[in-house]
Amino acid sequence: MTLEIIRCLSDNYAYLLHDAATGETTLIDAPEAAPILAVLKARGWRLDHVFITHHHYDHVDGLPGILAEHPATVWGNAADAERLPSLDHAFAPGDTLPGGALVMDAPGHTIGHVAFHYAARSALFSADSLMTHGCGRLFEGTPDQMYDTLMSFAALPDETHIYSGHDYAAANLRFAARFAPDAAALTARQAALAELAVKGLPTTGTTLGSERLLNPYLRGHIPAVAKAAGLPGATPRAVLAEIRRQKDAA
């Protein structure tokens, strides 16, 4: 299965997955039509499915333009269907979609947010829940919901690649550096981000193993992280809530 990472709008990512064996192509989120259509044309792919992670405009506004050229089937969370574009197929967390994507419940950023886990290719498309070196802002959900979401992801293998909805990696890493990240991993990632910036390459696709060393929202159980957050001895849930509060105020 071939993965194309597509920059959209000012800082969004969309993803195309193409299965050479079946010829099927799936789009995960549709922030903007033009760059997605350009990749489909360059690759000579037809689009078969669109999977939506959540209802925010910068994940769905490209759909009309895309569907005008590629009448793909649109899939979204049945529990949030009234806020999503018109769906051809409504799913529920726990369902398996075409191509082998397991739908994972991922509330926090929004109530109806979902993620897509492809175990066979060690990939999690987490959109605005778990993000590169951070997590999404809690527009609708609670810190407890985001904690539960991130812990469900944390149960996945270390080699799982995390594909998030935005390129916030540099800003997230600067903030994460306050909360006792692994020193060697931090230095290496800072250098890697600088190189990616020079080359104009995507910052998404870090492994879960890497995020365990750097992402403070996955590290609230570590005493040094709780202390850096100003809550020595607090529960991991409380630490996540405090770190997210500090990020919102930064």
Phi and psi in degrees as GROMACS dihedral restraints (atoms count N, CA, C in turn):
[ dihedral_restraints ]
;  ai    aj    ak    al  type     phi  dphi    fc
    3     4     5     6     1   -93.7    20    10
    4     5     6     7     1   136.1    20    10
    6     7     8     9     1  -112.8    20    10
    7     8     9    10     1   128.3    20    10
    9    10    11    12     1  -113.6    20    10
   10    11    12    13     1   124.4    20    10
   12    13    14    15     1   -98.6    20    10
   13    14    15    16     1   123.2    20    10
   15    16    17    18     1  -120.1    20    10
   16    17    18    19     1   122.7    20    10
   18    19    20    21     1   -76.7    20    10
   19    20    21    22     1   135.6    20    10
   21    22    23    24     1  -136.0    20    10
   22    23    24    25     1   156.2    20    10
   24    25    26    27     1    50.1    20    10
   25    26    27    28     1  -141.5    20    10
   27    28    29    30     1   -87.8    20    10
   28    29    30    31     1   -32.5    20    10
   30    31    32    33     1  -152.0    20    10
   31    32    33    34     1    15.1    20    10
   33    34    35    36     1   -84.9    20    10
   34    35    36    37     1   157.7    20    10
   36    37    38    39     1  -120.1    20    10
   37    38    39    40     1   140.4    20    10
   39    40    41    42     1  -120.5    20    10
   40    41    42    43     1   160.5    20    10
   42    43    44    45     1  -134.2    20    10
   43    44    45    46     1   131.8    20    10
   45    46    47    48     1  -111.1    20    10
   46    47    48    49     1   129.6    20    10
   48    49    50    51     1  -117.6    20    10
   49    50    51    52     1   124.2    20    10
   51    52    53    54     1  -118.7    20    10
   52    53    54    55     1   125.9    20    10
   54    55    56    57     1   -98.1    20    10
   55    56    57    58     1   108.3    20    10
   57    58    59    60     1   -63.9    20    10
   58    59    60    61     1   -29.9    20    10
   60    61    62    63     1   -68.6    20    10
   61    62    63    64     1   -39.3    20    10
   63    64    65    66     1  -102.6    20    10
   64    65    66    67     1   -18.5    20    10
   66    67    68    69     1    81.0    20    10
   67    68    69    70     1     1.4    20    10
   69    70    71    72     1   -81.6    20    10
   70    71    72    73     1   143.6    20    10
   72    73    74    75     1  -127.2    20    10
   73    74    75    76     1   134.6    20    10
   75    76    77    78     1  -120.8    20    10
   76    77    78    79     1   136.0    20    10
   78    79    80    81     1  -104.7    20    10
   79    80    81    82     1   131.1    20    10
   81    82    83    84     1  -106.8    20    10
   82    83    84    85     1   109.5    20    10
   84    85    86    87     1    69.5    20    10
   85    86    87    88     1   151.9    20    10
   87    88    89    90     1  -137.6    20    10
   88    89    90    91     1    72.0    20    10
   90    91    92    93     1   -66.4    20    10
   91    92    93    94     1   -34.4    20    10
   93    94    95    96     1  -156.9    20    10
   94    95    96    97     1   137.3    20    10
   96    97    98    99     1   -75.5    20    10
   97    98    99   100     1   -47.1    20    10
   99   100   101   102     1   -56.2    20    10
  100   101   102   103     1   -51.1    20    10
  102   103   104   105     1   -66.5    20    10
  103   104   105   106     1   -30.5    20    10
  105   106   107   108     1   -71.2    20    10
  106   107   108   109     1   -45.1    20    10
  108   109   110   111     1   -62.2    20    10
  109   110   111   112     1   -34.9    20    10
  111   112   113   114     1   -64.2    20    10
  112   113   114   115     1   -41.0    20    10
  114   115   116   117     1   -68.8    20    10
  115   116   117   118     1   -42.8    20    10
  117   118   119   120     1   -57.8    20    10
  118   119   120   121     1   -42.9    20    10
  120   121   122   123     1   -67.0    20    10
  121   122   123   124     1   -44.8    20    10
  123   124   125   126     1   -63.3    20    10
  124   125   126   127     1   -36.2    20    10
  126   127   128   129     1   -83.5    20    10
  127   128   129   130     1   -18.1    20    10
  129   130   131   132     1    71.6    20    10
  130   131   132   133     1    32.4    20    10
  132   133   134   135     1   -99.8    20    10
  133   134   135   136     1   144.1    20    10
  135   136   137   138     1   -88.7    20    10
  136   137   138   139     1   151.2    20    10
  138   139   140   141     1   -99.9    20    10
  139   140   141   142     1   127.4    20    10
  141   142   143   144     1  -104.4    20    10
  142   143   144   145     1   -39.6    20    10
  144   145   146   147     1  -137.9    20    10
  145   146   147   148     1   148.9    20    10
  147   148   149   150     1  -125.5    20    10
  148   149   150   151     1   121.6    20    10
  150   151   152   153     1  -103.7    20    10
  151   152   153   154     1   129.8    20    10
  153   154   155   156     1  -108.2    20    10
  154   155   156   157     1   131.7    20    10
  156   157   158   159     1   -85.3    20    10
  157   158   159   160     1   -37.1    20    10
  159   160   161   162     1  -165.3    20    10
  160   161   162   163     1   174.4    20    10
  162   163   164   165     1   -84.7    20    10
  163   164   165   166     1    -8.8    20    10
  165   166   167   168     1   -58.1    20    10
  166   167   168   169     1   144.5    20    10
  168   169   170   171     1   -55.6    20    10
  169   170   171   172     1   -35.7    20    10
  171   172   173   174     1   -79.7    20    10
  172   173   174   175     1    13.2    20    10
  174   175   176   177     1  -123.7    20    10
  175   176   177   178     1    -6.8    20    10
  177   178   179   180     1  -133.4    20    10
  178   179   180   181     1   -14.2    20    10
  180   181   182   183     1   -67.0    20    10
  181   182   183   184     1   -17.9    20    10
  183   184   185   186     1   -80.9    20    10
  184   185   186   187     1    -7.2    20    10
  186   187   188   189     1   -59.1    20    10
  187   188   189   190     1   -48.6    20    10
  189   190   191   192     1   -56.8    20    10
  190   191   192   193     1   -44.1    20    10
  192   193   194   195     1   -66.3    20    10
  193   194   195   196     1   -36.3    20    10
  195   196   197   198     1   -69.2    20    10
  196   197   198   199     1   -46.7    20    10
  198   199   200   201     1   -68.1    20    10
  199   200   201   202     1   -24.4    20    10
  201   202   203   204     1   -62.8    20    10
  202   203   204   205     1   -30.5    20    10
  204   205   206   207     1  -102.9    20    10
  205   206   207   208     1   -26.1    20    10
  207   208   209   210     1  -133.0    20    10
  208   209   210   211     1    97.3    20    10
  210   211   212   213     1   -74.1    20    10
  211   212   213   214     1    67.4    20    10
  213   214   215   216     1   -79.3    20    10
  214   215   216   217     1   163.3    20    10
  216   217   218   219     1   -84.2    20    10
  217   218   219   220     1   139.8    20    10
  219   220   221   222     1  -107.0    20    10
  220   221   222   223     1   129.8    20    10
  222   223   224   225     1  -120.0    20    10
  223   224   225   226     1   136.4    20    10
  225   226   227   228     1  -156.7    20    10
  226   227   228   229     1   173.3    20    10
  228   229   230   231     1   -70.8    20    10
  229   230   231   232     1   120.8    20    10
  231   232   233   234     1   -58.2    20    10
  232   233   234   235     1   -34.3    20    10
  234   235   236   237     1   -70.1    20    10
  235   236   237   238     1   -14.5    20    10
  237   238   239   240     1  -123.7    20    10
  238   239   240   241     1    18.7    20    10
  240   241   242   243     1   -60.0    20    10
  241   242   243   244     1   -30.8    20    10
  243   244   245   246     1   -68.9    20    10
  244   245   246   247     1   -18.1    20    10
  246   247   248   249     1  -104.8    20    10
  247   248   249   250     1    -2.7    20    10
  249   250   251   252     1   -97.8    20    10
  250   251   252   253     1   162.1    20    10
  252   253   254   255     1   -58.8    20    10
  253   254   255   256     1   166.3    20    10
  255   256   257   258     1   -55.8    20    10
  256   257   258   259     1   126.2    20    10
  258   259   260   261     1  -100.4    20    10
  259   260   261   262     1   141.2    20    10
  261   262   263   264     1   -85.9    20    10
  262   263   264   265     1   -30.9    20    10
  264   265   266   267     1  -139.8    20    10
  265   266   267   268     1   126.2    20    10
  267   268   269   270     1  -102.8    20    10
  268   269   270   271     1   130.9    20    10
  270   271   272   273     1  -116.7    20    10
  271   272   273   274     1   174.5    20    10
  273   274   275   276     1  -130.8    20    10
  274   275   276   277     1   152.4    20    10
  276   277   278   279     1   -53.1    20    10
  277   278   279   280     1   136.3    20    10
  279   280   281   282     1   102.1    20    10
  280   281   282   283     1   -17.5    20    10
  282   283   284   285     1   -73.5    20    10
  283   284   285   286     1   152.8    20    10
  285   286   287   288     1  -110.4    20    10
  286   287   288   289     1   128.6    20    10
  288   289   290   291     1  -101.8    20    10
  289   290   291   292     1   169.5    20    10
  291   292   293   294     1   -52.0    20    10
  292   293   294   295     1   137.6    20    10
  294   295   296   297     1    90.2    20    10
  295   296   297   298     1    -5.4    20    10
  297   298   299   300     1    93.6    20    10
  298   299   300   301     1    14.7    20    10
  300   301   302   303     1   -76.7    20    10
  301   302   303   304     1   121.9    20    10
  303   304   305   306     1   -87.5    20    10
  304   305   306   307     1   126.4    20    10
  306   307   308   309     1   -79.9    20    10
  307   308   309   310     1   124.3    20    10
  309   310   311   312     1  -112.1    20    10
  310   311   312   313     1   131.9    20    10
  312   313   314   315     1   -65.5    20    10
  313   314   315   316     1   134.0    20    10
  315   316   317   318     1  -145.3    20    10
  316   317   318   319     1    52.7    20    10
  318   319   320   321     1   -70.0    20    10
  319   320   321   322     1   159.5    20    10
  321   322   323   324     1   144.4    20    10
  322   323   324   325     1   -68.7    20    10
  324   325   326   327     1   -61.1    20    10
  325   326   327   328     1   -51.0    20    10
  327   328   329   330     1  -131.4    20    10
  328   329   330   331     1   166.0    20    10
  330   331   332   333     1   -69.0    20    10
  331   332   333   334     1   -38.8    20    10
  333   334   335   336     1   -95.0    20    10
  334   335   336   337     1    13.0    20    10
  336   337   338   339     1   -64.2    20    10
  337   338   339   340     1   139.7    20    10
  339   340   341   342     1  -130.7    20    10
  340   341   342   343     1   165.1    20    10
  342   343   344   345     1  -128.0    20    10
  343   344   345   346     1   162.5    20    10
  345   346   347   348     1  -123.0    20    10
  346   347   348   349     1   120.2    20    10
  348   349   350   351     1  -108.1    20    10
  349   350   351   352     1   121.5    20    10
  351   352   353   354     1  -105.2    20    10
  352   353   354   355     1    94.4    20    10
  354   355   356   357     1   -62.4    20    10
  355   356   357   358     1   -37.1    20    10
  357   358   359   360     1   -66.5    20    10
  358   359   360   361     1   -26.2    20    10
  360   361   362   363     1  -113.0    20    10
  361   362   363   364     1    14.2    20    10
  363   364   365   366     1    50.4    20    10
  364   365   366   367     1    53.7    20    10
  366   367   368   369     1  -135.5    20    10
  367   368   369   370     1   135.9    20    10
  369   370   371   372     1  -123.1    20    10
  370   371   372   373     1   120.5    20    10
  372   373   374   375     1   -97.6    20    10
  373   374   375   376     1    97.2    20    10
  375   376   377   378     1  -100.8    20    10
  376   377   378   379     1    -5.0    20    10
  378   379   380   381     1    50.5    20    10
  379   380   381   382     1  -119.4    20    10
  381   382   383   384     1  -105.4    20    10
  382   383   384   385     1    25.7    20    10
  384   385   386   387     1   -96.9    20    10
  385   386   387   388     1   -93.5    20    10
  387   388   389   390     1   -75.8    20    10
  388   389   390   391     1   122.7    20    10
  390   391   392   393     1  -118.2    20    10
  391   392   393   394     1   166.9    20    10
  393   394   395   396     1   -60.3    20    10
  394   395   396   397     1   112.3    20    10
  396   397   398   399     1    65.9    20    10
  397   398   399   400     1    16.7    20    10
  399   400   401   402     1  -163.8    20    10
  400   401   402   403     1  -160.7    20    10
  402   403   404   405     1  -145.5    20    10
  403   404   405   406     1   163.8    20    10
  405   406   407   408     1   -73.0    20    10
  406   407   408   409     1   155.4    20    10
  408   409   410   411     1   -62.9    20    10
  409   410   411   412     1   146.0    20    10
  411   412   413   414     1   -89.2    20    10
  412   413   414   415     1    82.2    20    10
  414   415   416   417     1   -71.9    20    10
  415   416   417   418     1   -37.6    20    10
  417   418   419   420     1  -125.7    20    10
  418   419   420   421     1   -35.1    20    10
  420   421   422   423     1   -84.1    20    10
  421   422   423   424     1  -176.7    20    10
  423   424   425   426     1  -110.7    20    10
  424   425   426   427     1   162.4    20    10
  426   427   428   429     1   -57.1    20    10
  427   428   429   430     1   -36.8    20    10
  429   430   431   432     1   -62.7    20    10
  430   431   432   433     1   -40.9    20    10
  432   433   434   435     1   -63.9    20    10
  433   434   435   436     1   -44.0    20    10
  435   436   437   438     1   -64.9    20    10
  436   437   438   439     1   -38.9    20    10
  438   439   440   441     1   -59.5    20    10
  439   440   441   442     1   -47.9    20    10
  441   442   443   444     1   -62.0    20    10
  442   443   444   445     1   -40.3    20    10
  444   445   446   447     1   -59.8    20    10
  445   446   447   448     1   -49.8    20    10
  447   448   449   450     1   -67.2    20    10
  448   449   450   451     1   -33.4    20    10
  450   451   452   453     1   -70.6    20    10
  451   452   453   454     1   -29.8    20    10
  453   454   455   456     1   -67.3    20    10
  454   455   456   457     1   -36.5    20    10
  456   457   458   459     1   -69.7    20    10
  457   458   459   460     1   -37.3    20    10
  459   460   461   462     1   -63.8    20    10
  460   461   462   463     1   -18.0    20    10
  462   463   464   465     1   -77.8    20    10
  463   464   465   466     1    -8.4    20    10
  465   466   467   468     1   -78.2    20    10
  466   467   468   469     1   163.1    20    10
  468   469   470   471     1   -64.3    20    10
  469   470   471   472     1   151.8    20    10
  471   472   473   474     1   -57.2    20    10
  472   473   474   475     1   -31.5    20    10
  474   475   476   477     1   -79.2    20    10
  475   476   477   478     1    -0.6    20    10
  477   478   479   480     1   -63.7    20    10
  478   479   480   481     1   127.1    20    10
  480   481   482   483     1   -86.9    20    10
  481   482   483   484     1   136.0    20    10
  483   484   485   486     1  -103.3    20    10
  484   485   486   487     1   117.5    20    10
  486   487   488   489     1  -113.0    20    10
  487   488   489   490     1   107.7    20    10
  489   490   491   492     1  -100.3    20    10
  490   491   492   493     1   176.2    20    10
  492   493   494   495     1   -87.6    20    10
  493   494   495   496     1   -10.7    20    10
  495   496   497   498     1  -143.3    20    10
  496   497   498   499     1   158.3    20    10
  498   499   500   501     1   -95.9    20    10
  499   500   501   502     1    82.1    20    10
  501   502   503   504     1  -112.4    20    10
  502   503   504   505     1    16.0    20    10
  504   505   506   507     1   -59.3    20    10
  505   506   507   508     1   -46.4    20    10
  507   508   509   510     1   -64.8    20    10
  508   509   510   511     1   -46.7    20    10
  510   511   512   513     1   -65.4    20    10
  511   512   513   514     1   -41.0    20    10
  513   514   515   516     1   -63.3    20    10
  514   515   516   517     1   -39.5    20    10
  516   517   518   519     1   -68.6    20    10
  517   518   519   520     1   -38.4    20    10
  519   520   521   522     1   -59.2    20    10
  520   521   522   523     1   -41.6    20    10
  522   523   524   525     1   -70.0    20    10
  523   524   525   526     1   -42.9    20    10
  525   526   527   528     1   -60.6    20    10
  526   527   528   529     1   -27.6    20    10
  528   529   530   531     1   -63.0    20    10
  529   530   531   532     1   -15.6    20    10
  531   532   533   534     1   -74.9    20    10
  532   533   534   535     1   -17.5    20    10
  534   535   536   537     1  -117.3    20    10
  535   536   537   538     1    50.3    20    10
  537   538   539   540     1    51.7    20    10
  538   539   540   541     1    53.0    20    10
  540   541   542   543     1   -69.8    20    10
  541   542   543   544     1   165.4    20    10
  543   544   545   546     1   -60.6    20    10
  544   545   546   547     1   124.5    20    10
  546   547   548   549     1   -63.5    20    10
  547   548   549   550     1   -44.4    20    10
  549   550   551   552     1   -66.4    20    10
  550   551   552   553     1   -41.4    20    10
  552   553   554   555     1   -65.5    20    10
  553   554   555   556     1   -38.0    20    10
  555   556   557   558     1   -63.6    20    10
  556   557   558   559     1   -47.7    20    10
  558   559   560   561     1   -60.5    20    10
  559   560   561   562     1   -43.9    20    10
  561   562   563   564     1   -64.9    20    10
  562   563   564   565     1   -41.0    20    10
  564   565   566   567     1   -71.5    20    10
  565   566   567   568     1   -37.2    20    10
  567   568   569   570     1   -58.3    20    10
  568   569   570   571     1   -43.5    20    10
  570   571   572   573     1   -66.2    20    10
  571   572   573   574     1   -40.5    20    10
  573   574   575   576     1   -65.2    20    10
  574   575   576   577     1   -40.5    20    10
  576   577   578   579     1   -64.6    20    10
  577   578   579   580     1   -38.8    20    10
  579   580   581   582     1   -62.2    20    10
  580   581   582   583     1   -40.4    20    10
  582   583   584   585     1   -68.6    20    10
  583   584   585   586     1   -41.1    20    10
  585   586   587   588     1   -61.9    20    10
  586   587   588   589     1   -38.7    20    10
  588   589   590   591     1   -64.0    20    10
  589   590   591   592     1   -43.1    20    10
  591   592   593   594     1   -61.3    20    10
  592   593   594   595     1   -40.1    20    10
  594   595   596   597     1   -86.3    20    10
  595   596   597   598     1    -7.7    20    10
  597   598   599   600     1    68.9    20    10
  598   599   600   601     1    30.0    20    10
  600   601   602   603     1   -96.3    20    10
  601   602   603   604     1   157.5    20    10
  603   604   605   606     1   -63.4    20    10
  604   605   606   607     1   148.3    20    10
  606   607   608   609     1   -97.0    20    10
  607   608   609   610     1   -10.3    20    10
  609   610   611   612     1   -78.6    20    10
  610   611   612   613     1   163.0    20    10
  612   613   614   615     1   102.8    20    10
  613   614   615   616     1    12.9    20    10
  615   616   617   618     1   -63.4    20    10
  616   617   618   619     1   160.5    20    10
  618   619   620   621     1   -88.0    20    10
  619   620   621   622     1   157.4    20    10
  621   622   623   624     1   -60.9    20    10
  622   623   624   625     1   -36.1    20    10
  624   625   626   627     1   -59.5    20    10
  625   626   627   628     1   -41.1    20    10
  627   628   629   630     1   -65.9    20    10
  628   629   630   631     1   -43.0    20    10
  630   631   632   633     1   -62.7    20    10
  631   632   633   634     1   -32.1    20    10
  633   634   635   636     1   -62.4    20    10
  634   635   636   637     1   -25.5    20    10
  636   637   638   639     1   -88.9    20    10
  637   638   639   640     1   -21.3    20    10
  639   640   641   642     1  -121.5    20    10
  640   641   642   643     1   -33.1    20    10
  642   643   644   645     1   -82.6    20    10
  643   644   645   646     1   113.0    20    10
  645   646   647   648     1   -64.3    20    10
  646   647   648   649     1   -24.2    20    10
  648   649   650   651     1   -74.2    20    10
  649   650   651   652     1   -13.8    20    10
  651   652   653   654     1  -100.0    20    10
  652   653   654   655     1     1.5    20    10
  654   655   656   657     1  -124.4    20    10
  655   656   657   658     1    18.8    20    10
  657   658   659   660     1   -66.3    20    10
  658   659   660   661     1   -15.2    20    10
  660   661   662   663     1   -80.9    20    10
  661   662   663   664     1    -7.4    20    10
  663   664   665   666     1   -89.9    20    10
  664   665   666   667     1   124.6    20    10
  666   667   668   669     1   -53.7    20    10
  667   668   669   670     1   -39.5    20    10
  669   670   671   672     1   -64.5    20    10
  670   671   672   673     1   -32.7    20    10
  672   673   674   675     1   -71.8    20    10
  673   674   675   676     1   -44.4    20    10
  675   676   677   678     1   -60.1    20    10
  676   677   678   679     1   -41.3    20    10
  678   679   680   681     1   -64.4    20    10
  679   680   681   682     1   -43.2    20    10
  681   682   683   684     1   -64.5    20    10
  682   683   684   685     1   -28.2    20    10
  684   685   686   687     1   -80.5    20    10
  685   686   687   688     1    -6.2    20    10
  687   688   689   690     1    85.6    20    10
  688   689   690   691     1    16.7    20    10
  690   691   692   693     1  -130.7    20    10
  691   692   693   694     1    59.8    20    10
  693   694   695   696     1   -59.1    20    10
  694   695   696   697     1   132.9    20    10
  696   697   698   699     1    83.3    20    10
  697   698   699   700     1    -0.5    20    10
  699   700   701   702     1   -77.5    20    10
  700   701   702   703     1   163.9    20    10
  702   703   704   705     1   -70.7    20    10
  703   704   705   706     1   155.9    20    10
  705   706   707   708     1   -57.2    20    10
  706   707   708   709     1   -34.3    20    10
  708   709   710   711     1   -62.4    20    10
  709   710   711   712     1   -45.1    20    10
  711   712   713   714     1   -66.0    20    10
  712   713   714   715     1   -36.0    20    10
  714   715   716   717     1   -65.7    20    10
  715   716   717   718     1   -44.7    20    10
  717   718   719   720     1   -58.9    20    10
  718   719   720   721     1   -45.9    20    10
  720   721   722   723     1   -59.6    20    10
  721   722   723   724     1   -40.5    20    10
  723   724   725   726     1   -71.3    20    10
  724   725   726   727     1   -41.1    20    10
  726   727   728   729     1   -64.4    20    10
  727   728   729   730     1   -40.9    20    10
  729   730   731   732     1   -64.4    20    10
  730   731   732   733     1   -37.8    20    10
  732   733   734   735     1   -61.6    20    10
  733   734   735   736     1   -44.0    20    10
  735   736   737   738     1   -65.4    20    10
  736   737   738   739     1   -37.3    20    10
  738   739   740   741     1   -64.9    20    10
  739   740   741   742     1   -42.1    20    10
  741   742   743   744     1   -63.3    20    10
  742   743   744   745     1   -31.2    20    10
  744   745   746   747     1   -88.4    20    10
  745   746   747   748     1    -8.7    20    10
